[in-house]
Amino acid sequence: MSNFKEYIEGYASGIKSLLIGMRTSMKVFWQPKVTEQYPENRHTTLHIPERHRGRLVMIHDAENHHHCIACGLCQMACPNGTIKVVSEMREDEEGKKKKVLVKYEYNLGSCMFCQLCTNACPHHAIEFTNDFENAVFEKEKLVMTLNHEGSTLAK
């Protein structure tokens, strides 16, 4: 008799659980749908939060000058090696040796958008933008050179 009672209680518990699940499903079924028509309405209804981190960029002015002194702090702060700073020592007009940025390479595919690199930069040479359309078919296209061709250090 005890097994029969346990069987009925288990059966009733299962039916109760099923009805609770069906009630939740029916509530959601009758709610209005809020589908974002992304590609068509991307400029009219799409809202990207101001603090969204989409892609790292190096800030350049109108004369193609940047503020990166190639110190490498951003590279050291990056937890997974996304940034690679290539620099070399050059002599200026006065004969002083200075470190000059040759190439600033950024791998968007391995970036985890932690913003440690921008926080570590003493000259605010890099920042994250709101760009979110970063999909590509080849992984190699995610490796970008952030310093523009022919750019120099700002005075």
N, C-alpha and C positions, 0 to 999 in steps of 0.2 A: 504494500500500500504506500510505503514511503517513496518508492521509485516513481510511482504514478503521480504523486503530489509534486515531486521535484520536476517531473516532465512537464506538467501543466504550468507550474510557475515559470519554468524556462521558456515555454511556448508563449505565455502571456508577456513576459519580459521582452521577447523578440518582437512580438506584435507592437508593443508600446514603442520600442526603439524605432521600428519601421515607420510608425505613424509620426513620430517626432521628426524623423528625416524627411518624410513626405511633406510635412507642414512647412519646414524650412525651404524645401525645393519649390513649393508652390508660392511662397512669399517672394522668392527671388524671381520666379517666372513672371509674375505680374508687375514687377517693378519696371519703370521705364528704362530703356537701354541707353547707355551713354558711350557709344562707340565713337572714337575720334577718327575722322576721315583724314588720315595723315597725309598721304602725298598730295591730295587735291587741295586741302585747306591748311597747308603748313604755314602760310603767311598770315592768314586771317584769324584762326582760332587757336593756334598752337601757342602755348605759354611755356617758356623755359624759365625756371627760376634764376634769379641773378647770381646766386652762389653755385650754380651748376658748373662742374669742372668737365670740360669736353676735350680740350686739346691744349698742349703746352705750346706757347709761341714766345719768340724773342722780340722784344719791342724795338722797332727801328723808327727813326724820325724821317722827315722829308728828304734830308741829305744822305740817307742810308747809313746813319750812325747808330750804334748800339751802345749799351752800357756794360757789357760783359767784359770783365778784366781777366777771364780765364783762370780764376783762382781755384776752381774745381770743388768748391764747397757743395754745390748742387749735386755733383757726381758722387761725392762721399756721403751725402745725406740720403741719396736714393737707396731704398732697401733692397731693390732687386736688379740693379744695374741697368736701368732704362736709359740713363744719360751717359754719353761719352764725350768728354771735352778734349780736343786735340789742340795743343798750343806749342809755340816755339819761342825761343829767345831771339830777339832782334835788337840791333843797336839803333838808337835814334840819332838826330842831328848832333846832339851834344856828346855822343859817344857812350851814353848810358845804356845798359842792357835792360830791356823790358820784355815781359812775357806778353805775347800777342796771340789772340784767338785765331786759329786756323780753321777749325771745323767744330761745330756744335751739333752732335748727332743725338737724336731722340727717337726711341722706339715706342711708338704708341701702342703696339700690340702687347708689350709686357708692362706697361704703366698701370699702376693701380690707383692713380689719381689721389694720392695721399697728401699732396701739396707740401711735402717736406722740402722739396727742392726750392720752391718759391719762398718758403720761410727762411731757408738757409742763405739765400742770395743777399749779400750785403748792399748791392747796388740796384736791386729791383729790376734786373735785366730781363727776367722771364716772368710770365704769368699764364694762368689758364683762361681760355676763352669759353664761350657758350656753344661753340660748334659741336654738334652732336651727330652729324651725318658723316661718320668715319668708316663706313663699311667699304671693304675692298675685296677683290677675289684672290689677289696674291698677297702673301704675308710680307713680301719684300717692300711693298708700297707703304707699309706702316712705319718703316724706318725713314725718318726725315732729317734733313739738315736745316737747322733753324736760323743760322746766320745767313743773310742774303749774300749773293755773289758780289764781291768788291766792297763789302761793308767794312767800316773802320770804327775804332773806339771813339766815342764822343769826348770832347774836351771837357 
